[in-house]
Amino acid sequence: MSRWPGKYVIGITGNIATGKSVVRKMLEHLGAYGIDADALAHRAMAKGAPGYPLILKTFGQWILDQDEQIDRKKLAKVAFSDPNALEKLESIIHPLVAHAVDVLIRRASQPIIVIEAIKLLESDLAAGCDTVWVVDAPAELQVARLMHKRKMSEGAARQRIAAQSPQALKLRAAKVVIRNNGSFENTWEQVQEAWEELPKPEEPLLPEPPDVKPGELFVRRGRPQDASDIARFITQITHGKKRMVREDVMAAFGEKAFLLLLRDSEIAGIAGWQVENLVTRIDELYFAQGVQLNEAIPSLMQEVETASTELQSEASLLFLPPYLAQHVGAWRSAGYRPQTVQGLGVRAWQEAALDSMPRGASLWFKQLREDRVLRPL
């Protein structure tokens, strides 16, 4: 039984590039609250955060970049080439991450919690989990993913994999193994099957469908069964510049969620968004011709923010193409203001912007909550 009363906690682990985050996202689609412990570790060492002075004292000032932030690449080069250095780093970071995880779980309204951590079994987090899931993929596929997604050289990718505890040890500890070496749909089927076996509280009664008058707009969450309609709408709205098929949307569900703006049961708008590391990122927005944006934008953004608040997001980053950014009044009425990456101030927010901002987009910002996890001291 987990250390958190009323919560059922799934610990997800597996070596680098096996697809842990994809499985966590799938569980979030099914109603779980997901925590990326590795992202929290990055927060713990940001300038002003609790781990920052301890890491500098241990490893020295040379690991700082020009902004006096810890250069994680320099730190990783030392830590992953020296087991003693890695042990020292983990002794600093792990207690801070454990505290942040505890705060998030106690605040969460969802009964099922998912903790994703590459070092789950080596940390105290495992003791608080009711079950352990291990995501598995062949070593060569791990290397290929690291080279493609993280732009690592083959040698660096193999070194990173070799520095971790053997995947076989993780597999022995698993109650559930998800084989992430095929299509998104194959992995999705495995996750759904394992989800059905979880002890869940009695299902609440579903709310009545909204009483929507003809021509009125309303918003609901997109589901995998909507993938073909989503692909068709995006292809049509972009005049084929972003041509999508069902399989593309299904793959996108491994990273983000979609909210559908509907009118007379037809899609009138779509928002593609995700919450990662407690930061909302809205990087896809599409509206049908003829939709009144002064009405559509508040409707869609309110639902994004409601869902983000349920996931304890601290801030919302909105990336707008020029033709949508010109509707300044509508975005300001929804509480968003134009911002620069540097002006965001918080390192985790800045990194989220740099990671997700599409080329040619402008950044708009709205803070969703004041109390931040691992906030500066």
VOZAVEX-57383 format. One line per field, with one value per residue (C-alpha): residue in three letters; x negated, y negated, z. Coordinates in steps of 0.2 Angstrom, whole numbers, plus 5000, padded with zeros to 4 digits. Example, Ala and Ser with C-alpha at 12.3 -4.5 7.8 and 13.67 -1.06 7.14 Angstrom:
2
aa: c(ALA	SER)
X: c(4938	4932)
Y: c(5022	5005)
Z: c(5039	5036)
***
This chain:
377
aa: c(MET	SER	ARG	TRP	PRO	GLY	LYS	TYR	VAL	ILE	GLY	ILE	THR	GLY	ASN	ILE	ALA	THR	GLY	LYS	SER	VAL	VAL	ARG	LYS	MET	LEU	GLU	HIS	LEU	GLY	ALA	TYR	GLY	ILE	ASP	ALA	ASP	ALA	LEU	ALA	HIS	ARG	ALA	MET	ALA	LYS	GLY	ALA	PRO	GLY	TYR	PRO	LEU	ILE	LEU	LYS	THR	PHE	GLY	GLN	TRP	ILE	LEU	ASP	GLN	ASP	GLU	GLN	ILE	ASP	ARG	LYS	LYS	LEU	ALA	LYS	VAL	ALA	PHE	SER	ASP	PRO	ASN	ALA	LEU	GLU	LYS	LEU	GLU	SER	ILE	ILE	HIS	PRO	LEU	VAL	ALA	HIS	ALA	VAL	ASP	VAL	LEU	ILE	ARG	ARG	ALA	SER	GLN	PRO	ILE	ILE	VAL	ILE	GLU	ALA	ILE	LYS	LEU	LEU	GLU	SER	ASP	LEU	ALA	ALA	GLY	CYS	ASP	THR	VAL	TRP	VAL	VAL	ASP	ALA	PRO	ALA	GLU	LEU	GLN	VAL	ALA	ARG	LEU	MET	HIS	LYS	ARG	LYS	MET	SER	GLU	GLY	ALA	ALA	ARG	GLN	ARG	ILE	ALA	ALA	GLN	SER	PRO	GLN	ALA	LEU	LYS	LEU	ARG	ALA	ALA	LYS	VAL	VAL	ILE	ARG	ASN	ASN	GLY	SER	PHE	GLU	ASN	THR	TRP	GLU	GLN	VAL	GLN	GLU	ALA	TRP	GLU	GLU	LEU	PRO	LYS	PRO	GLU	GLU	PRO	LEU	LEU	PRO	GLU	PRO	PRO	ASP	VAL	LYS	PRO	GLY	GLU	LEU	PHE	VAL	ARG	ARG	GLY	ARG	PRO	GLN	ASP	ALA	SER	ASP	ILE	ALA	ARG	PHE	ILE	THR	GLN	ILE	THR	HIS	GLY	LYS	LYS	ARG	MET	VAL	ARG	GLU	ASP	VAL	MET	ALA	ALA	PHE	GLY	GLU	LYS	ALA	PHE	LEU	LEU	LEU	LEU	ARG	ASP	SER	GLU	ILE	ALA	GLY	ILE	ALA	GLY	TRP	GLN	VAL	GLU	ASN	LEU	VAL	THR	ARG	ILE	ASP	GLU	LEU	TYR	PHE	ALA	GLN	GLY	VAL	GLN	LEU	ASN	GLU	ALA	ILE	PRO	SER	LEU	MET	GLN	GLU	VAL	GLU	THR	ALA	SER	THR	GLU	LEU	GLN	SER	GLU	ALA	SER	LEU	LEU	PHE	LEU	PRO	PRO	TYR	LEU	ALA	GLN	HIS	VAL	GLY	ALA	TRP	ARG	SER	ALA	GLY	TYR	ARG	PRO	GLN	THR	VAL	GLN	GLY	LEU	GLY	VAL	ARG	ALA	TRP	GLN	GLU	ALA	ALA	LEU	ASP	SER	MET	PRO	ARG	GLY	ALA	SER	LEU	TRP	PHE	LYS	GLN	LEU	ARG	GLU	ASP	ARG	VAL	LEU	ARG	PRO	LEU)
X: c(5000	4993	4988	5002	5019	5033	5020	5015	4997	4989	4970	4964	4946	4935	4919	4917	4926	4937	4953	4957	4965	4976	4983	4985	4995	5006	5010	5014	5026	5035	5037	5021	5010	4993	4976	4960	4947	4933	4939	4941	4923	4919	4929	4920	4903	4909	4902	4909	4917	4912	4900	4890	4878	4875	4870	4858	4850	4848	4843	4836	4840	4834	4850	4859	4864	4863	4880	4873	4885	4879	4874	4882	4871	4855	4862	4868	4851	4844	4858	4860	4841	4838	4849	4843	4848	4865	4868	4864	4875	4890	4887	4891	4905	4915	4921	4927	4936	4944	4951	4958	4966	4974	4981	4988	4997	5005	5012	5018	5037	5034	5034	5022	5004	4990	4972	4960	4942	4927	4920	4936	4929	4913	4922	4935	4949	4951	4956	4971	4977	4991	4985	4970	4972	4956	4956	4945	4937	4922	4905	4903	4920	4914	4898	4908	4921	4907	4898	4914	4923	4908	4896	4883	4868	4869	4855	4863	4879	4871	4861	4877	4886	4871	4870	4887	4891	4895	4913	4914	4914	4928	4938	4936	4944	4959	4977	4981	4970	4975	4966	4963	4955	4970	4983	4991	5008	4999	4992	5009	5017	5005	5007	5026	5026	5015	5026	5042	5033	5030	5040	5050	5063	5081	5083	5093	5108	5104	5111	5125	5121	5121	5138	5131	5142	5140	5125	5117	5099	5094	5077	5073	5057	5052	5050	5040	5056	5057	5040	5046	5057	5043	5031	5044	5048	5030	5026	5041	5038	5019	5024	5013	4997	4998	5005	5010	5017	5025	5008	5000	5013	5012	4993	4996	5007	4991	4985	5000	5019	5031	5046	5060	5071	5087	5102	5117	5106	5093	5076	5074	5057	5043	5030	5015	5007	4998	4992	4974	4964	4979	4979	4993	4988	5001	4992	5006	5021	5033	5050	5062	5066	5081	5079	5079	5063	5068	5080	5070	5053	5060	5070	5056	5043	5054	5055	5036	5033	5046	5038	5020	5026	5031	5013	5006	4998	4989	4989	4997	4986	4995	4986	4996	4993	4993	5011	5018	5006	5014	5030	5022	5039	5045	5029	5028	5046	5041	5027	5012	4998	4984	4968	4949	4941	4929	4943	4951	4938	4941	4928	4941	4953	4939	4933	4951	4952	4936	4941	4958	4959	4963	4952	4960	4972	4973	4974	4989	4989	5001	4996	5009	5003	4991	4985	4972	4964	4945	4947	4931	4926)
Y: c(5000	4983	4970	4958	4963	4964	4964	4979	4975	4983	4981	4981	4985	4991	4986	4970	4969	4984	4973	4970	4953	4959	4972	4959	4948	4962	4965	4947	4948	4962	4951	4953	4939	4940	4934	4933	4935	4933	4916	4911	4916	4903	4890	4894	4888	4872	4856	4851	4869	4879	4890	4877	4871	4890	4895	4880	4884	4902	4900	4882	4866	4873	4881	4865	4857	4839	4836	4844	4858	4876	4883	4900	4906	4903	4910	4926	4928	4929	4939	4952	4956	4958	4968	4959	4942	4949	4955	4938	4930	4942	4939	4921	4922	4937	4930	4914	4924	4935	4919	4912	4928	4929	4911	4915	4931	4923	4909	4920	4924	4939	4956	4964	4957	4961	4957	4958	4960	4968	4971	4977	4993	4985	4972	4971	4967	4986	4989	4978	4986	4999	5007	5005	5004	5006	4999	5010	5007	5015	5007	5002	4993	4984	4978	4973	4963	4954	4949	4943	4934	4928	4926	4937	4945	4964	4965	4953	4962	4979	4971	4964	4981	4990	4979	4985	5000	5015	5015	5034	5029	5017	5030	5042	5030	5026	5031	5024	5024	5012	5017	5000	5007	5006	4994	4981	4991	5007	4998	4989	5006	5013	4998	4999	5018	5015	5000	5010	5022	5008	5006	4990	4981	4983	4974	4957	4954	4946	4928	4925	4919	4901	4893	4884	4874	4875	4865	4863	4868	4880	4889	4907	4917	4926	4945	4957	4962	4944	4946	4947	4932	4922	4926	4922	4905	4900	4905	4895	4879	4878	4881	4897	4887	4899	4915	4927	4945	4954	4962	4945	4940	4956	4954	4936	4942	4950	4932	4921	4919	4911	4900	4899	4884	4890	4882	4893	4908	4902	4897	4878	4877	4887	4884	4896	4894	4903	4900	4906	4901	4891	4880	4879	4878	4874	4876	4880	4869	4871	4862	4865	4851	4841	4844	4828	4828	4816	4830	4845	4840	4838	4854	4864	4856	4858	4877	4878	4869	4879	4895	4887	4883	4901	4905	4892	4882	4866	4856	4857	4854	4850	4850	4840	4839	4822	4823	4827	4816	4801	4804	4795	4790	4808	4815	4801	4804	4822	4816	4818	4806	4806	4811	4815	4831	4821	4811	4827	4827	4845	4857	4871	4860	4853	4871	4876	4861	4865	4883	4881	4864	4867	4857	4840	4840	4827	4831	4826	4830	4832	4837	4850	4852	4843	4857	4866	4883	4881	4863	4852	4850)
Z: c(5000	4996	5008	5002	5009	4995	4981	4970	4964	4949	4947	4929	4925	4912	4904	4894	4877	4881	4880	4899	4895	4881	4893	4907	4894	4889	4908	4909	4895	4905	4920	4930	4937	4930	4938	4929	4943	4931	4926	4944	4946	4933	4943	4959	4952	4944	4950	4967	4969	4984	4975	4966	4980	4985	4968	4966	4983	4977	4959	4958	4948	4932	4928	4927	4910	4905	4914	4930	4928	4930	4913	4913	4899	4908	4924	4915	4907	4924	4933	4919	4918	4936	4948	4963	4956	4950	4968	4975	4963	4967	4986	4983	4971	4976	4993	4985	4971	4984	4994	4978	4973	4990	4988	4971	4976	4992	4981	4967	4966	4955	4964	4952	4952	4940	4945	4930	4936	4928	4945	4953	4960	4966	4976	4990	4978	4974	4992	4990	4975	4974	4958	4946	4927	4917	4899	4888	4870	4861	4864	4846	4846	4861	4853	4837	4848	4857	4841	4833	4847	4857	4843	4852	4843	4843	4855	4867	4866	4870	4884	4892	4891	4898	4913	4919	4929	4918	4911	4915	4934	4931	4922	4936	4948	4936	4940	4922	4907	4892	4876	4867	4851	4839	4834	4845	4844	4850	4865	4868	4868	4881	4893	4891	4895	4911	4916	4916	4929	4941	4957	4954	4965	4960	4944	4946	4936	4920	4918	4907	4889	4888	4883	4867	4856	4837	4832	4850	4853	4866	4870	4875	4876	4860	4861	4851	4842	4836	4827	4809	4812	4819	4805	4792	4800	4802	4784	4778	4788	4783	4765	4765	4772	4787	4780	4793	4793	4808	4812	4814	4827	4836	4838	4844	4858	4865	4868	4870	4872	4860	4865	4852	4849	4842	4834	4828	4832	4819	4823	4823	4832	4839	4853	4854	4871	4885	4903	4906	4921	4928	4913	4900	4882	4868	4852	4840	4837	4822	4819	4805	4793	4799	4818	4828	4837	4851	4856	4851	4860	4877	4876	4871	4882	4898	4895	4892	4909	4918	4913	4916	4934	4937	4932	4944	4930	4936	4920	4902	4887	4871	4854	4841	4822	4815	4808	4826	4836	4827	4837	4852	4861	4861	4869	4881	4887	4890	4901	4890	4887	4874	4882	4878	4884	4895	4902	4909	4923	4929	4922	4919	4910	4899	4895	4891	4879	4870	4868	4861	4852	4833	4821	4817	4832	4846	4864	4875	4894	4908	4926	4933	4951	4963	4974	4964	4968	4971	4971	4974	4992)
***
